[in-house]
Amino acid sequence: MIEAMEQLGHVHFGLAGHDRGGRVAYRSRSNHPGRLSRLAVLDILPTYDYWRMDRLYALKIYHWTFLAQPFPLPKR
């Protein structure tokens, strides 16, 4: 995202992310401090709350923890 915006001539820009894009957005802010003039993160459970769930519950809600599922489910 940062490289794409630089190629378009934007050094500082606002960024909005929805759902998993929200995680990308705030990670971009963390990895590139000072580059984002504004940040909007929409419709996302805070990471702290998300990972407070226990492992067994997390594995039951596969759409949130899909890649943590046992092999071969993620590959199917």
Buried (B, 14 or more C-beta within 10 A) or exposed (E): BBEEBEEEEEEEBEBEBEEEBBBBBBEBBEEEEEBBEEBEBEEBEEEEEEEEBEEEEBBEEEEEBEEEBEEEEEEE
